Amino acid sequence: MTAAGPAAPGTTSPVIDRIEKFVRDIPGWTPVDQLMSLFLLAWSGRGVQGDIVEIGSWCGRSACVLGLAASMDGGTHVHCIDPFPARDDWYRNDDGSWSLKVQAGAESVVAYDQQTVWAEPFERDILPVYERFAGTLEAFRHSVASAGLEATVTPFRGSIGGFLAAPAGRSVRSRLAFIDGDHGYEAVCRDIREVERILVPGGWICFDDAFTTSAGVDRAITECIIESPAYEQAQQLTRKLFVARRRG
Ligand SMILES: C[S@@+](CC[C@H](N)C(=O)[O-])C[C@H]1O[C@@H](n2cnc3c(N)ncnc32)[C@H](O)[C@@H]1O
């Protein structure tokens, strides 16, 4: 498969078909209709200068869709930030649920300590990935290479704070940030604060699992975004909330 550039007349395949093909074999949770809305946001915001930043990439399902949109405008890069946990980075809590701790270079990333992962989804959705791949970074790289998007989409192992302090992230400005990492209240507030350092006026934030199943995500969005005068045009579409940073 090759990178998605502008299609020649008569060879255009519907974007939704391309998305379906891209993500067919990529483990993850985001259904195709929601990936389509993410694609549309990324693609229609191409007039705003800046890169796309994803917090929480797992095996690359949403990253490949963001990469598809970015590759169509020629200049946008997609930075995918995730601790990319290996199997041994997960530890079992006393109540049987799971959390993770990843040492990524000098940075230690702890996740799912407030809102832990219950045993059933851990065994059903997470463990099988480690049977197919050595780790989630390997799974992510495989997904991006299969989509032909290596020049557009790059992973960073760590947190957004670690990324912005690293050479790869120091000069990045973002026109779209997709926040789908740790869903605990403090973690989402921290991700928003870091994103605000690089989000350009007129740029968008998209939250996954907004106002559906995750109390921490809802509270963080309400306090940091909905109640802030810095944002406008908040729109809920299925499980995603899209919101723009005011220009003035
Ligand atoms: C729901 S999955 C992301 C799914 C992905 N967006 C997709 O559509 O396929 C959540 C991801 O967040 C990552 N994560 C957890 N804590 C994080 C943090 N502090 N920063 C970035 N990613 C984090 C996990 O390792 C996991 O890969």
The ligand as an ORCA input file, in Angstrom:
! r2SCAN-3c Opt
* xyz 0 1
  C      -7.561      3.994     24.214
  S      -5.890      3.769     23.853
  C      -5.662      4.793     22.437
  C      -6.360      4.260     21.222
  C      -5.981      4.931     19.922
  N      -6.183      6.382     19.968
  C      -6.808      4.319     18.805
  O      -7.782      4.932     18.367
  O      -6.463      3.208     18.389
  C      -5.098      4.670     25.117
  C      -3.587      4.779     24.963
  O      -3.140      5.800     25.855
  C      -1.840      5.467     26.247
  N      -1.484      6.284     27.408
  C      -1.671      6.059     28.709
  N      -1.163      7.059     29.441
  C      -0.663      7.968     28.570
  C      -0.002      9.223     28.706
  N       0.252      9.771     29.898
  N       0.374      9.878     27.590
  C       0.127      9.344     26.364
  N      -0.490      8.157     26.184
  C      -0.878      7.481     27.267
  C      -1.885      3.961     26.474
  O      -0.602      3.388     26.435
  C      -2.783      3.537     25.298
  O      -2.003      3.178     24.211
*
